[in-house]
Amino acid sequence: MQNLIAKDEGLTGRLRFGVGELSALTWLPRFVAALQKQHPKLLLEPTVDVGANLSDKVDAGELDFAVVAGNSARGSVLSQSVGKATFAWMAAEQLVGRERRLTPALIAAHPLVVLPAASGVTRILDEWLLEQGINHPRKLTCNNWSAIAGMLREGVGIGFLPVDWATNRLRQELVQLESEPALAPLHYAFQWRRGDVRGLIPAMLTLVRQYVDFR
């Protein structure tokens, strides 16, 4: 009834949603601007956190929806794919010299600078290491992409970054390392609670699909 009465003025009420840091660095500002324009009476409360925490909050009803890496393993949370991000191994030139291929020897010589285990990108790292037969590499974990990029720039270690985001900002400070196989892309999903039949959910899913762009 409320949606029908307010249809000419857009959605109303409180909208609590969550995204990961990569989304916050790329498409989130444009998404929020579009939300404000299309639904000026919505009170927006975005949250930025790692995927596991966001899924927990969706399941607990603390968030209306979240956009995180991968589908939810919970039966109480539904998922719809909305986009993907691609990644590449990178390092400072002073660390790797003329080397442009990531080898087991390089990984043995330098720590991997990566996001913590609660992040969705951990799964593509684990799959890659498993395929290479590399067990228990040295890791330096940090929950912030910008900080990771800064540490890579300073030669702290080797890591991987979102390709387009890193290329636009760090073109002259980092070199890209080829790997065989290449890192798998990471698929992102729109997650919401099973049984939530509010018209808000399909409206947000449509808008998220329109604005998700990790470049």
N, C-alpha and C positions, 0 to 999 in steps of 0.2 A: 504493500500500500504506500509506504513512504517513498519507494523508488518511483512508483507511478505518479504520485503527486509532484515529486521534485524532478521529473524527467527533463523539464526544460531548463533546469538550473544545474544539472549534473548531479553526481553522487554527493551525499552529505555524510557527516559523522567523522569518526576517527579511523585512520588507516595506519596500521602498524605493519611494517614489512622490513625484511632483512636482505642484505646482499653481502657477498664477499668483497675483499679489498680490491681485487682486480676490476670488479664491476664499479666500485666507487671511484676508481681512477679513470674509468673510461666512459661508460654510457649513463651512469646514475644521474649526473647533473642534468642531462638533456631529458631524461625520463621524468625527473621531478618537475622541471619547467613545463613539460607537456601536461603533467597531472594538474598543476596549478591552473593552467590555462583552460583545460577541459572541465575540471571539477573544482572550481574555486572555493566551494564550501567544505571540501575535505580537509580535515586536520591531519597533516602528514607527520609521521614519526618514523623515519628511516633508521635502521640499525646496521652497522658494519661489523662483521665478526667472521670467524672461520666457519666453514660449512657445518661441521658437526654440532656446534653450539646453536646455529640458526635452525637446524632441523629439530633439535630438542625443543626450541622455543615455539616452533610451529606446532609440534605434537602437544605441547602443554597449553596451547591456546594463547600464548603470549604474543605471537605474531599472526597476522592474517595470512601472510604468504612469505616465501623466501625464494630467492634465486641463488642456487648453489650448484656446485659441481656434482653431477651424478644423480641418479634416482635414489629415493629414500628406501631403506631396507625395512621400514616400519609399515605394518599393515594399516595403521591408522593415518598414514600420510600418503597422499596421492602425488604423482609427478607427471609433468609434461615437458618434453624437450623443447628448449627455446633457442639454443645456439651452441657454438663451440669456440674454444680458443686454442691457438697453436703456440708451441713453445720451442725454444732452441737453446742449446748449451752455449754459454758465453763465459769469457774470462778476460782479464786485462792482458794486453800484449806483453807487458813486462814480466808477467807470470809464465806465459806459455811460449814466448819467443816466436819462432817461425812456425810452430806446430799449429795446424788448423784441423786436426782430427783428434777426437777424444778417444784416448786409449786407456786400457787398464793401468798402464804405467803412470799416466797423468793422474788418474784417480787415486792411485796408491801414494803419490807424492804430495797431493794437496787435498785439503778438506773440501767436502761439498757444502756449499752455503745454500740452505733450503728452508722452506716453510715447515712448521711443526707438523706432527703426525695428524692432528685434527683437521688439517687443511685437505681439501679434495685433490690437490695436485700430488699428494703423497702417493696416490695409486699409480699414476703414470711413472713416477720415479721407481716405485717398487717393481713394477712390471719390467721396466728397462733393466734394472740391476739384476733381476732374476734371469732375464734372457741372456745377459752377459756373464752370468755365473759369478757375480761379484757379491760377496757376503760381508756385511758389517763394515762399510766404508766409514771413514771419519766424517762426522757431520757437525756443522755449526748451524743451529736452527734459529730462525727469527720469524716473527709473525707479521712482517711488514715488507711488501715488495720494494718500496723505495729504499729501505735500509739495506735489503739484500743487494739491490743494484749498486748502492754506494760502496758496500763492502767488496763486491766483485771489481768495481772500478779501482779500488785501492789495492787489489792484488791479494785479498785475504784468502781466496780460494776459487773454486770453479762452481758454477751453478747454472740453472736454466731460468730464462725469463720469457714472458709473453712476447712473441716475435715482433709484432707491429708496435706495441707500446715501447719496447726497448729500442727498436730501430729508430723511432721518431725522436727519442730523447738522448740516446747514448751512442749514436752512430760513430763518433770519433773517439770514444773512450773505451769501448769494448770490442773484442773480435768474436765472431761466431765460430763455433767448433762443430764440424760435421760429425755425425755419429751413425753407426750402423748397428741396429736399425735407428731410424729417427725416432724422436719422442712422439708418442701417440697424441693426437689432439684430445682435449678435455671437453666433454660435453656438459652443458649446464642445463638444469631443469628448474621449472617453476613448481614449487611444492606448496600444498595446502592441506588442511585437515579433511579427512574423509567425512562426508556428511554435511559439510558446509555448503548449503545450497543458495547462499546469498548471491544476488546478481552482481555484487562487487567482484567476485572471484573471476568469472569469465571476462568481465570488463578489464580487469587488471592483466589477465593472461594475454588478451589481445594487444593491449598497450605495451606490455613487456616485450612481446615478440616483435613489435614494430621498432623498438629502440635498442634492443640488445645488439651491441656491436663492440667487440673488444679491441678494435683498432684505435 
